[in-house]
Each structure stands twice: as C-alpha cells, then as structure tokens.
Amino acid sequence: MSARDWQKSSFSGEGNACLYVSAPDSATIRLRESDEPNTILTTNPTALSALIRSAKAGRLDHISEG
C-alpha cells in the first residue's frame, strides 16, 4: 500500500504519534500510527463510529485509569 493511500488525521500534530487512515472501499477502514506503520488495524465504518461515540461519551475513560 503506497503512502498516497493514507491520510493523516487533522488532529495529529507534527512529528511522531500521528494517526493515519485509509479507506480502500466503502466497507473497510484501515488505521495505523506513525511509530508502527506496519501495524494496521482494520475495521468497518459502523464499528469505528461506535468506538468514536463511546470515547466522546466518556464510556472508555476507565481504560486509561491506572
């Protein structure tokens, strides 16, 4: 997969720790992080939307608590 297939998140700053997304078709979304570009997570629009809604609602905040 070439670099042009990936789009950098507008929330990512300069340097490392950038999130990239690729949607090769309407049913597939791929995510990768700039520090581990060979590790690619694959999901679908419905599942990603549910994850984002849960995070925004704070339902995942307990995960980061030590």
All heavy atoms as TSV, in Angstrom:
chain	resi	resn	atom	element	x	y	z
A	1	MET	N	N	0.851	-1.171	0.000
A	1	MET	CA	C	0.000	0.000	0.000
A	1	MET	C	C	0.896	1.233	0.000
A	1	MET	O	O	1.763	1.370	0.830
A	1	MET	CB	C	-0.887	-0.035	1.241
A	1	MET	CG	C	-1.936	1.031	1.258
A	1	MET	SD	S	-3.083	0.861	2.646
A	1	MET	CE	C	-3.814	-0.715	2.281
A	2	SER	N	N	0.685	2.116	-0.928
A	2	SER	CA	C	1.559	3.278	-1.052
A	2	SER	C	C	1.187	4.370	-0.047
A	2	SER	O	O	0.082	4.375	0.503
A	2	SER	CB	C	1.493	3.845	-2.471
A	2	SER	OG	O	0.259	4.483	-2.690
A	3	ALA	N	N	2.114	5.284	0.173
A	3	ALA	CA	C	1.899	6.378	1.118
A	3	ALA	C	C	0.722	7.255	0.710
A	3	ALA	O	O	0.043	7.816	1.559
A	3	ALA	CB	C	3.161	7.219	1.237
A	4	ARG	N	N	0.451	7.361	-0.565
A	4	ARG	CA	C	-0.647	8.231	-1.002
A	4	ARG	C	C	-2.020	7.663	-0.661
A	4	ARG	O	O	-3.022	8.374	-0.714
A	4	ARG	CB	C	-0.547	8.490	-2.494
A	4	ARG	CG	C	-0.820	7.268	-3.299
A	4	ARG	CD	C	-0.845	7.555	-4.764
A	4	ARG	NE	N	-1.217	6.310	-5.419
A	4	ARG	CZ	C	-0.811	5.923	-6.580
A	4	ARG	NH1	N	-0.025	6.681	-7.272
A	4	ARG	NH2	N	-1.194	4.779	-7.070
A	5	ASP	N	N	-2.091	6.373	-0.304
A	5	ASP	CA	C	-3.356	5.760	0.087
A	5	ASP	C	C	-3.765	6.132	1.504
A	5	ASP	O	O	-4.887	5.876	1.909
A	5	ASP	CB	C	-3.264	4.240	-0.022
A	5	ASP	CG	C	-3.075	3.766	-1.447
A	5	ASP	OD1	O	-3.563	4.443	-2.373
A	5	ASP	OD2	O	-2.431	2.730	-1.632
A	6	TRP	N	N	-2.866	6.725	2.261
A	6	TRP	CA	C	-3.106	7.067	3.660
A	6	TRP	C	C	-3.305	8.569	3.818
A	6	TRP	O	O	-2.618	9.356	3.206
A	6	TRP	CB	C	-1.925	6.631	4.525
A	6	TRP	CG	C	-1.775	5.151	4.578
A	6	TRP	CD1	C	-0.965	4.390	3.788
A	6	TRP	CD2	C	-2.452	4.257	5.442
A	6	TRP	NE1	N	-1.101	3.065	4.123
A	6	TRP	CE2	C	-2.013	2.950	5.134
A	6	TRP	CE3	C	-3.400	4.424	6.452
A	6	TRP	CZ2	C	-2.476	1.826	5.800
A	6	TRP	CZ3	C	-3.853	3.295	7.118
A	6	TRP	CH2	C	-3.400	2.021	6.795
A	7	GLN	N	N	-4.228	8.934	4.690
A	7	GLN	CA	C	-4.459	10.347	5.001
A	7	GLN	C	C	-4.158	10.566	6.479
A	7	GLN	O	O	-4.640	9.822	7.345
A	7	GLN	CB	C	-5.905	10.735	4.705
A	7	GLN	CG	C	-6.195	12.176	5.012
A	7	GLN	CD	C	-7.634	12.555	4.666
A	7	GLN	OE1	O	-8.345	11.825	4.004
A	7	GLN	NE2	N	-8.038	13.713	5.131
A	8	LYS	N	N	-3.384	11.590	6.771
A	8	LYS	CA	C	-3.030	11.916	8.152
A	8	LYS	C	C	-4.210	12.611	8.820
A	8	LYS	O	O	-4.842	13.495	8.242
A	8	LYS	CB	C	-1.805	12.831	8.164
A	8	LYS	CG	C	-1.310	13.192	9.528
A	8	LYS	CD	C	-0.067	14.055	9.389
A	8	LYS	CE	C	0.378	14.634	10.690
A	8	LYS	NZ	N	1.564	15.471	10.538
A	9	SER	N	N	-4.507	12.219	10.041
A	9	SER	CA	C	-5.591	12.834	10.792
A	9	SER	C	C	-5.322	14.320	10.990
A	9	SER	O	O	-4.193	14.731	11.270
A	9	SER	CB	C	-5.722	12.163	12.158
A	9	SER	OG	O	-6.577	12.916	12.999
A	10	SER	N	N	-6.362	15.119	10.868
A	10	SER	CA	C	-6.212	16.564	11.075
A	10	SER	C	C	-5.923	16.891	12.543
A	10	SER	O	O	-5.479	17.982	12.859
A	10	SER	CB	C	-7.466	17.301	10.606
A	10	SER	OG	O	-8.604	16.875	11.334
A	11	PHE	N	N	-6.151	15.947	13.450
A	11	PHE	CA	C	-5.864	16.159	14.862
A	11	PHE	C	C	-4.427	15.807	15.216
A	11	PHE	O	O	-3.979	16.064	16.315
A	11	PHE	CB	C	-6.826	15.341	15.739
A	11	PHE	CG	C	-8.213	15.887	15.734
A	11	PHE	CD1	C	-9.178	15.347	14.898
A	11	PHE	CD2	C	-8.573	16.951	16.542
A	11	PHE	CE1	C	-10.465	15.848	14.878
A	11	PHE	CE2	C	-9.857	17.466	16.530
A	11	PHE	CZ	C	-10.799	16.907	15.689
A	12	SER	N	N	-3.709	15.185	14.303
A	12	SER	CA	C	-2.305	14.835	14.533
A	12	SER	C	C	-1.436	16.063	14.314
A	12	SER	O	O	-1.616	16.790	13.344
A	12	SER	CB	C	-1.860	13.731	13.571
A	12	SER	OG	O	-2.536	12.536	13.838
A	13	GLY	N	N	-0.504	16.256	15.209
A	13	GLY	CA	C	0.406	17.386	15.074
A	13	GLY	C	C	1.600	17.012	14.227
A	13	GLY	O	O	1.583	16.036	13.477
A	14	GLU	N	N	2.653	17.767	14.366
A	14	GLU	CA	C	3.894	17.479	13.654
A	14	GLU	C	C	4.685	16.435	14.432
A	14	GLU	O	O	4.539	16.278	15.633
A	14	GLU	CB	C	4.724	18.762	13.514
A	14	GLU	CG	C	4.061	19.819	12.659
A	14	GLU	CD	C	3.800	19.368	11.221
A	14	GLU	OE1	O	4.667	18.682	10.647
A	14	GLU	OE2	O	2.723	19.675	10.705
A	15	GLY	N	N	5.527	15.718	13.753
A	15	GLY	CA	C	6.384	14.745	14.413
A	15	GLY	C	C	5.746	13.378	14.510
A	15	GLY	O	O	4.997	12.958	13.632
A	16	ASN	N	N	6.053	12.657	15.588
A	16	ASN	CA	C	5.568	11.295	15.786
A	16	ASN	C	C	4.172	11.278	16.386
A	16	ASN	O	O	3.591	12.308	16.674
A	16	ASN	CB	C	6.538	10.527	16.684
A	16	ASN	CG	C	7.876	10.321	16.015
A	16	ASN	OD1	O	7.979	10.335	14.793
A	16	ASN	ND2	N	8.899	10.132	16.812
A	17	ALA	N	N	3.665	10.097	16.601
A	17	ALA	CA	C	2.349	9.865	17.201
A	17	ALA	C	C	1.219	10.413	16.332
A	17	ALA	O	O	0.275	10.995	16.830
A	17	ALA	CB	C	2.284	10.448	18.611
A	18	CYS	N	N	1.332	10.206	15.042
A	18	CYS	CA	C	0.298	10.650	14.104
A	18	CYS	C	C	-0.566	9.457	13.709
A	18	CYS	O	O	-0.071	8.354	13.500
A	18	CYS	CB	C	0.926	11.239	12.849
A	18	CYS	SG	S	1.941	12.687	13.187
A	19	LEU	N	N	-1.858	9.691	13.593
A	19	LEU	CA	C	-2.792	8.664	13.166
A	19	LEU	C	C	-3.068	8.837	11.682
A	19	LEU	O	O	-3.327	9.943	11.221
A	19	LEU	CB	C	-4.096	8.769	13.956
A	19	LEU	CG	C	-5.179	7.760	13.582
A	19	LEU	CD1	C	-4.734	6.357	13.971
A	19	LEU	CD2	C	-6.478	8.116	14.253
A	20	TYR	N	N	-3.010	7.727	10.962
A	20	TYR	CA	C	-3.297	7.726	9.531
A	20	TYR	C	C	-4.487	6.821	9.259
A	20	TYR	O	O	-4.668	5.799	9.938
A	20	TYR	CB	C	-2.088	7.234	8.731
A	20	TYR	CG	C	-0.952	8.212	8.708
A	20	TYR	CD1	C	-0.033	8.268	9.745
A	20	TYR	CD2	C	-0.794	9.098	7.648
A	20	TYR	CE1	C	1.014	9.172	9.729
A	20	TYR	CE2	C	0.253	10.004	7.624
A	20	TYR	CZ	C	1.153	10.033	8.660
A	20	TYR	OH	O	2.187	10.934	8.638
A	21	VAL	N	N	-5.304	7.185	8.280
A	21	VAL	CA	C	-6.472	6.402	7.915
A	21	VAL	C	C	-6.475	6.146	6.414
A	21	VAL	O	O	-5.999	6.967	5.629
A	21	VAL	CB	C	-7.776	7.114	8.369
A	21	VAL	CG1	C	-7.969	8.432	7.646
A	21	VAL	CG2	C	-8.979	6.221	8.195
A	22	SER	N	N	-6.986	4.988	6.043
A	22	SER	CA	C	-7.118	4.628	4.648
A	22	SER	C	C	-8.462	3.911	4.484
A	22	SER	O	O	-8.833	3.090	5.332
A	22	SER	CB	C	-5.980	3.693	4.230
A	22	SER	OG	O	-6.195	3.199	2.929
A	23	ALA	N	N	-9.179	4.226	3.428
A	23	ALA	CA	C	-10.456	3.568	3.145
A	23	ALA	C	C	-10.431	3.063	1.710
A	23	ALA	O	O	-10.856	3.758	0.788
A	23	ALA	CB	C	-11.604	4.535	3.368
A	24	PRO	N	N	-9.915	1.850	1.515
A	24	PRO	CA	C	-9.787	1.331	0.155
A	24	PRO	C	C	-11.127	1.044	-0.524
A	24	PRO	O	O	-11.206	0.983	-1.740
A	24	PRO	CB	C	-8.980	0.045	0.343
A	24	PRO	CG	C	-9.184	-0.329	1.763
A	24	PRO	CD	C	-9.406	0.938	2.511
A	25	ASP	N	N	-12.177	0.880	0.290
A	25	ASP	CA	C	-13.525	0.704	-0.256
A	25	ASP	C	C	-14.523	1.169	0.801
A	25	ASP	O	O	-14.144	1.526	1.908
A	25	ASP	CB	C	-13.775	-0.755	-0.676
A	25	ASP	CG	C	-13.538	-1.729	0.466
A	25	ASP	OD1	O	-14.226	-1.609	1.501
A	25	ASP	OD2	O	-12.669	-2.602	0.335
A	26	SER	N	N	-15.797	1.160	0.492
A	26	SER	CA	C	-16.803	1.717	1.406
A	26	SER	C	C	-17.058	0.846	2.637
A	26	SER	O	O	-17.690	1.297	3.584
A	26	SER	CB	C	-18.120	1.946	0.665
A	26	SER	OG	O	-18.637	0.706	0.191
A	27	ALA	N	N	-16.556	-0.369	2.651
A	27	ALA	CA	C	-16.794	-1.274	3.776
A	27	ALA	C	C	-15.572	-1.473	4.674
A	27	ALA	O	O	-15.665	-2.153	5.686
A	27	ALA	CB	C	-17.256	-2.635	3.250
A	28	THR	N	N	-14.443	-0.868	4.332
A	28	THR	CA	C	-13.197	-1.111	5.047
A	28	THR	C	C	-12.524	0.197	5.433
A	28	THR	O	O	-12.396	1.093	4.611
A	28	THR	CB	C	-12.213	-1.929	4.186
A	28	THR	OG1	O	-12.870	-3.106	3.730
A	28	THR	CG2	C	-10.960	-2.286	4.953
A	29	ILE	N	N	-12.106	0.273	6.691
A	29	ILE	CA	C	-11.305	1.400	7.162
A	29	ILE	C	C	-10.058	0.819	7.809
A	29	ILE	O	O	-10.137	-0.103	8.619
A	29	ILE	CB	C	-12.071	2.269	8.179
A	29	ILE	CG1	C	-13.285	2.898	7.510
A	29	ILE	CG2	C	-11.161	3.341	8.772
A	29	ILE	CD1	C	-14.165	3.681	8.446
A	30	ARG	N	N	-8.910	1.358	7.429
A	30	ARG	CA	C	-7.635	0.915	7.998
A	30	ARG	C	C	-7.023	2.075	8.777
A	30	ARG	O	O	-7.055	3.215	8.334
A	30	ARG	CB	C	-6.692	0.458	6.895
A	30	ARG	CG	C	-7.191	-0.781	6.195
A	30	ARG	CD	C	-6.203	-1.266	5.170
A	30	ARG	NE	N	-6.718	-2.468	4.551
A	30	ARG	CZ	C	-6.817	-2.640	3.249
A	30	ARG	NH1	N	-6.418	-1.695	2.421
A	30	ARG	NH2	N	-7.297	-3.757	2.765
A	31	LEU	N	N	-6.453	1.736	9.916
A	31	LEU	CA	C	-5.816	2.728	10.785
A	31	LEU	C	C	-4.399	2.279	11.091
A	31	LEU	O	O	-4.135	1.094	11.279
A	31	LEU	CB	C	-6.586	2.855	12.103
A	31	LEU	CG	C	-8.063	3.217	11.994
A	31	LEU	CD1	C	-8.752	2.978	13.321
A	31	LEU	CD2	C	-8.227	4.644	11.558
A	32	ARG	N	N	-3.501	3.246	11.160
A	32	ARG	CA	C	-2.131	2.955	11.589
A	32	ARG	C	C	-1.574	4.177	12.304
A	32	ARG	O	O	-2.045	5.294	12.124
A	32	ARG	CB	C	-1.243	2.553	10.423
A	32	ARG	CG	C	-0.872	3.694	9.517
A	32	ARG	CD	C	0.064	3.250	8.423
A	32	ARG	NE	N	0.536	4.433	7.707
A	32	ARG	CZ	C	1.256	4.396	6.621
A	32	ARG	NH1	N	1.599	3.244	6.098
A	32	ARG	NH2	N	1.653	5.505	6.037
A	33	GLU	N	N	-0.552	3.948	13.101
A	33	GLU	CA	C	0.097	5.006	13.872
A	33	GLU	C	C	1.494	5.187	13.295
A	33	GLU	O	O	2.133	4.225	12.889
A	33	GLU	CB	C	0.145	4.579	15.344
A	33	GLU	CG	C	0.204	5.726	16.316
A	33	GLU	CD	C	1.631	6.099	16.645
A	33	GLU	OE1	O	2.505	5.240	16.599
A	33	GLU	OE2	O	1.859	7.270	16.940
A	34	SER	N	N	1.973	6.404	13.248
A	34	SER	CA	C	3.239	6.692	12.577
A	34	SER	C	C	4.431	5.966	13.185
A	34	SER	O	O	5.385	5.645	12.476
A	34	SER	CB	C	3.507	8.199	12.555
A	34	SER	OG	O	3.541	8.724	13.867
A	35	ASP	N	N	4.406	5.675	14.474
A	35	ASP	CA	C	5.519	4.975	15.112
A	35	ASP	C	C	5.558	3.490	14.763
A	35	ASP	O	O	6.596	2.851	14.887
A	35	ASP	CB	C	5.452	5.125	16.627
A	35	ASP	CG	C	5.799	6.532	17.091
A	35	ASP	OD1	O	6.376	7.295	16.302
A	35	ASP	OD2	O	5.483	6.857	18.246
A	36	GLU	N	N	4.435	2.915	14.343
A	36	GLU	CA	C	4.335	1.494	13.983
A	36	GLU	C	C	3.596	1.355	12.657
A	36	GLU	O	O	2.507	0.787	12.588
A	36	GLU	CB	C	3.585	0.716	15.078
A	36	GLU	CG	C	4.293	0.651	16.399
A	36	GLU	CD	C	5.489	-0.268	16.365
A	36	GLU	OE1	O	5.534	-1.178	15.520
A	36	GLU	OE2	O	6.391	-0.089	17.200
A	37	PRO	N	N	4.150	1.870	11.569
A	37	PRO	CA	C	3.424	1.899	10.298
A	37	PRO	C	C	3.097	0.533	9.708
A	37	PRO	O	O	2.211	0.422	8.866
A	37	PRO	CB	C	4.352	2.686	9.374
A	37	PRO	CG	C	5.705	2.535	9.968
A	37	PRO	CD	C	5.491	2.439	11.452
A	38	ASN	N	N	3.781	-0.513	10.165
A	38	ASN	CA	C	3.486	-1.853	9.655
A	38	ASN	C	C	2.379	-2.552	10.432
A	38	ASN	O	O	1.941	-3.637	10.041
A	38	ASN	CB	C	4.745	-2.714	9.644
A	38	ASN	CG	C	5.755	-2.193	8.642
A	38	ASN	OD1	O	5.386	-1.719	7.574
A	38	ASN	ND2	N	7.021	-2.248	8.999
A	39	THR	N	N	1.939	-1.949	11.541
A	39	THR	CA	C	0.820	-2.483	12.309
A	39	THR	C	C	-0.432	-1.746	11.863
A	39	THR	O	O	-0.568	-0.541	12.078
A	39	THR	CB	C	1.040	-2.281	13.823
A	39	THR	OG1	O	2.250	-2.931	14.189
A	39	THR	CG2	C	-0.114	-2.832	14.622
A	40	ILE	N	N	-1.333	-2.474	11.226
A	40	ILE	CA	C	-2.532	-1.868	10.650
A	40	ILE	C	C	-3.766	-2.511	11.260
A	40	ILE	O	O	-3.913	-3.738	11.259
A	40	ILE	CB	C	-2.544	-2.035	9.119
A	40	ILE	CG1	C	-1.319	-1.337	8.512
A	40	ILE	CG2	C	-3.850	-1.502	8.523
A	40	ILE	CD1	C	-1.102	-1.622	7.042
A	41	LEU	N	N	-4.645	-1.684	11.805
A	41	LEU	CA	C	-5.922	-2.148	12.324
A	41	LEU	C	C	-6.961	-1.980	11.226
A	41	LEU	O	O	-7.021	-0.936	10.577
A	41	LEU	CB	C	-6.337	-1.342	13.554
A	41	LEU	CG	C	-5.364	-1.336	14.729
A	41	LEU	CD1	C	-5.881	-0.418	15.825
A	41	LEU	CD2	C	-5.162	-2.740	15.253
A	42	THR	N	N	-7.787	-2.991	11.040
A	42	THR	CA	C	-8.828	-2.930	10.021
A	42	THR	C	C	-10.188	-3.026	10.696
A	42	THR	O	O	-10.390	-3.869	11.577
A	42	THR	CB	C	-8.662	-4.086	9.009
A	42	THR	OG1	O	-7.357	-4.008	8.443
A	42	THR	CG2	C	-9.684	-3.997	7.904
A	43	THR	N	N	-11.107	-2.164	10.295
A	43	THR	CA	C	-12.452	-2.144	10.858
A	43	THR	C	C	-13.435	-1.750	9.758
A	43	THR	O	O	-13.075	-1.670	8.593
A	43	THR	CB	C	-12.518	-1.195	12.069
A	43	THR	OG1	O	-13.783	-1.345	12.720
A	43	THR	CG2	C	-12.287	0.249	11.690
A	44	ASN	N	N	-14.660	-1.495	10.159
A	44	ASN	CA	C	-15.666	-1.028	9.212
A	44	ASN	C	C	-16.259	0.270	9.738
A	44	ASN	O	O	-16.089	0.608	10.918
A	44	ASN	CB	C	-16.740	-2.101	8.978
A	44	ASN	CG	C	-17.512	-2.446	10.233
A	44	ASN	OD1	O	-18.142	-1.594	10.839
A	44	ASN	ND2	N	-17.448	-3.707	10.641
A	45	PRO	N	N	-16.954	1.025	8.908
A	45	PRO	CA	C	-17.480	2.324	9.334
A	45	PRO	C	C	-18.412	2.251	10.549
A	45	PRO	O	O	-18.348	3.109	11.428
A	45	PRO	CB	C	-18.222	2.836	8.104
A	45	PRO	CG	C	-17.528	2.186	6.954
A	45	PRO	CD	C	-17.159	0.809	7.465
A	46	THR	N	N	-19.226	1.218	10.639
A	46	THR	CA	C	-20.159	1.090	11.762
A	46	THR	C	C	-19.432	0.896	13.078
A	46	THR	O	O	-19.724	1.556	14.080
A	46	THR	CB	C	-21.127	-0.076	11.513
A	46	THR	OG1	O	-21.824	0.155	10.274
A	46	THR	CG2	C	-22.141	-0.208	12.636
A	47	ALA	N	N	-18.459	-0.002	13.096
A	47	ALA	CA	C	-17.708	-0.275	14.318
A	47	ALA	C	C	-16.859	0.928	14.735
A	47	ALA	O	O	-16.787	1.264	15.924
A	47	ALA	CB	C	-16.821	-1.502	14.130
A	48	LEU	N	N	-16.235	1.596	13.778
A	48	LEU	CA	C	-15.421	2.766	14.105
A	48	LEU	C	C	-16.295	3.893	14.643
A	48	LEU	O	O	-15.931	4.562	15.613
A	48	LEU	CB	C	-14.621	3.235	12.887
A	48	LEU	CG	C	-13.678	4.406	13.136
A	48	LEU	CD1	C	-12.661	4.094	14.230
A	48	LEU	CD2	C	-12.975	4.801	11.844
A	49	SER	N	N	-17.453	4.079	14.061
A	49	SER	CA	C	-18.376	5.113	14.540
A	49	SER	C	C	-18.807	4.826	15.979
A	49	SER	O	O	-18.861	5.735	16.818
A	49	SER	CB	C	-19.597	5.178	13.623
A	49	SER	OG	O	-20.510	6.136	14.073
A	50	ALA	N	N	-19.093	3.571	16.292
A	50	ALA	CA	C	-19.476	3.199	17.654
A	50	ALA	C	C	-18.336	3.460	18.633
A	50	ALA	O	O	-18.566	3.949	19.747
A	50	ALA	CB	C	-19.896	1.735	17.698
A	51	LEU	N	N	-17.106	3.143	18.244
A	51	LEU	CA	C	-15.941	3.401	19.095
A	51	LEU	C	C	-15.783	4.896	19.353
A	51	LEU	O	O	-15.572	5.319	20.497
A	51	LEU	CB	C	-14.673	2.841	18.452
A	51	LEU	CG	C	-13.375	3.139	19.194
A	51	LEU	CD1	C	-13.344	2.428	20.540
A	51	LEU	CD2	C	-12.179	2.750	18.346
A	52	ILE	N	N	-15.897	5.704	18.322
A	52	ILE	CA	C	-15.744	7.154	18.473
A	52	ILE	C	C	-16.848	7.722	19.369
A	52	ILE	O	O	-16.577	8.540	20.252
A	52	ILE	CB	C	-15.708	7.842	17.098
A	52	ILE	CG1	C	-14.424	7.464	16.370
A	52	ILE	CG2	C	-15.829	9.363	17.238
A	52	ILE	CD1	C	-14.398	7.858	14.903
A	53	ARG	N	N	-18.091	7.287	19.175
A	53	ARG	CA	C	-19.194	7.761	20.026
A	53	ARG	C	C	-18.953	7.378	21.482
A	53	ARG	O	O	-19.193	8.184	22.389
A	53	ARG	CB	C	-20.531	7.199	19.538
A	53	ARG	CG	C	-21.088	7.889	18.328
A	53	ARG	CD	C	-22.558	7.534	18.057
A	53	ARG	NE	N	-22.829	6.101	18.118
A	53	ARG	CZ	C	-22.703	5.250	17.112
A	53	ARG	NH1	N	-22.290	5.681	15.933
A	53	ARG	NH2	N	-22.990	3.971	17.262
A	54	SER	N	N	-18.487	6.168	21.717
A	54	SER	CA	C	-18.212	5.723	23.092
A	54	SER	C	C	-17.111	6.552	23.734
A	54	SER	O	O	-17.210	6.945	24.892
A	54	SER	CB	C	-17.815	4.243	23.098
A	54	SER	OG	O	-18.901	3.443	22.737
A	55	ALA	N	N	-16.054	6.824	22.989
A	55	ALA	CA	C	-14.953	7.628	23.518
A	55	ALA	C	C	-15.414	9.048	23.835
A	55	ALA	O	O	-15.088	9.591	24.891
A	55	ALA	CB	C	-13.796	7.656	22.526
A	56	LYS	N	N	-16.175	9.642	22.924
A	56	LYS	CA	C	-16.671	11.005	23.154
A	56	LYS	C	C	-17.602	11.081	24.357
A	56	LYS	O	O	-17.630	12.085	25.067
A	56	LYS	CB	C	-17.390	11.519	21.919
A	56	LYS	CG	C	-16.471	11.906	20.792
A	56	LYS	CD	C	-17.262	12.471	19.631
A	56	LYS	CE	C	-16.344	13.000	18.549
A	56	LYS	NZ	N	-17.105	13.591	17.422
A	57	ALA	N	N	-18.358	10.022	24.599
A	57	ALA	CA	C	-19.300	9.991	25.721
A	57	ALA	C	C	-18.612	9.655	27.037
A	57	ALA	O	O	-19.255	9.687	28.093
A	57	ALA	CB	C	-20.408	8.985	25.437
A	58	GLY	N	N	-17.317	9.339	26.997
A	58	GLY	CA	C	-16.574	9.039	28.216
A	58	GLY	C	C	-16.718	7.609	28.697
A	58	GLY	O	O	-16.267	7.275	29.795
A	59	ARG	N	N	-17.332	6.752	27.892
A	59	ARG	CA	C	-17.536	5.372	28.323
A	59	ARG	C	C	-16.267	4.540	28.283
A	59	ARG	O	O	-16.263	3.390	28.734
A	59	ARG	CB	C	-18.629	4.732	27.457
A	59	ARG	CG	C	-19.997	5.320	27.734
A	59	ARG	CD	C	-21.110	4.511	27.089
A	59	ARG	NE	N	-21.064	4.517	25.645
A	59	ARG	CZ	C	-21.723	5.372	24.858
A	59	ARG	NH1	N	-22.458	6.329	25.390
A	59	ARG	NH2	N	-21.644	5.277	23.554
A	60	LEU	N	N	-15.173	5.088	27.795
A	60	LEU	CA	C	-13.906	4.362	27.760
A	60	LEU	C	C	-12.858	4.965	28.690
A	60	LEU	O	O	-11.717	4.515	28.715
A	60	LEU	CB	C	-13.363	4.338	26.317
A	60	LEU	CG	C	-14.312	3.777	25.264
A	60	LEU	CD1	C	-13.719	3.915	23.883
A	60	LEU	CD2	C	-14.668	2.346	25.558
A	61	ASP	N	N	-13.251	5.979	29.434
A	61	ASP	CA	C	-12.294	6.671	30.313
A	61	ASP	C	C	-11.653	5.740	31.344
A	61	ASP	O	O	-10.504	5.937	31.716
A	61	ASP	CB	C	-12.973	7.837	31.038
A	61	ASP	CG	C	-13.339	8.972	30.111
A	61	ASP	OD1	O	-12.918	8.950	28.929
A	61	ASP	OD2	O	-14.058	9.883	30.548
A	62	HIS	N	N	-12.362	4.735	31.783
A	62	HIS	CA	C	-11.817	3.814	32.785
A	62	HIS	C	C	-10.607	3.044	32.267
A	62	HIS	O	O	-9.802	2.557	33.049
A	62	HIS	CB	C	-12.897	2.832	33.243
A	62	HIS	CG	C	-13.333	1.892	32.160
A	62	HIS	ND1	N	-14.215	2.258	31.159
A	62	HIS	CD2	C	-12.991	0.612	31.914
A	62	HIS	CE1	C	-14.396	1.228	30.343
A	62	HIS	NE2	N	-13.673	0.219	30.776
A	63	ILE	N	N	-10.448	2.942	30.967
A	63	ILE	CA	C	-9.331	2.188	30.384
A	63	ILE	C	C	-7.995	2.860	30.706
A	63	ILE	O	O	-6.999	2.201	30.944
A	63	ILE	CB	C	-9.517	2.030	28.855
A	63	ILE	CG1	C	-10.748	1.165	28.597
A	63	ILE	CG2	C	-8.278	1.440	28.214
A	63	ILE	CD1	C	-11.159	1.096	27.146
A	64	SER	N	N	-7.982	4.190	30.723
A	64	SER	CA	C	-6.727	4.906	30.951
A	64	SER	C	C	-6.423	5.134	32.425
A	64	SER	O	O	-5.356	5.603	32.765
A	64	SER	CB	C	-6.757	6.253	30.220
A	64	SER	OG	O	-7.765	7.083	30.777
A	65	GLU	N	N	-7.353	4.786	33.290
A	65	GLU	CA	C	-7.114	4.969	34.719
A	65	GLU	C	C	-6.199	3.876	35.233
A	65	GLU	O	O	-6.350	2.720	34.916
A	65	GLU	CB	C	-8.445	4.944	35.470
A	65	GLU	CG	C	-9.345	6.110	35.096
A	65	GLU	CD	C	-10.724	6.014	35.726
A	65	GLU	OE1	O	-11.004	5.025	36.425
A	65	GLU	OE2	O	-11.516	6.932	35.497
A	66	GLY	N	N	-5.197	4.284	35.999
A	66	GLY	CA	C	-4.211	3.333	36.485
A	66	GLY	C	C	-4.592	2.755	37.745
A	66	GLY	O	O	-4.410	1.872	38.348
